[in-house]
Amino acid sequence: MRFACLTLFVFVTSLVAGVASAQGHTDNAGAAAANLKVSQDRAAAVKTYLVQTHGIVADRLTTSGLGDTKPIAENTSDEGRAKNRRVELVKK
């Protein structure tokens, strides 16, 4: 967790002068349309957190939901599904 916090701090600091996208992801459990909505909501929640907590200008951060289309692990185990439920911050 400490590494994740440090990584987030470095990312947020660099975002002061740049633009990024919060990309929400889900596992493949449930309907595709529901997963897309969940991933969009997940990305929006991260944006809200960064804007309200870290003072990031809202126009510097876009959001998108990708549903279950880009897994980073197999969806055949609880551990794999947990890894796929995430938000990635990508500098543009």
MOTALIN-V604876 format. One record per helix or strand of 3 or more residues. SS is the DSSP state (alpha for helix, beta for strand). FROM is the first residue (numbers start at 1). TO is the last residue. If there is no record, write none. Layout:
# MOTALIN-V604876
SS,FROM,TO
SS,FROM,TO
This chain:
# MOTALIN-V604876
alpha,2,15
beta,20,25
alpha,32,54
alpha,58,60
beta,61,65
alpha,78,84
beta,86,91
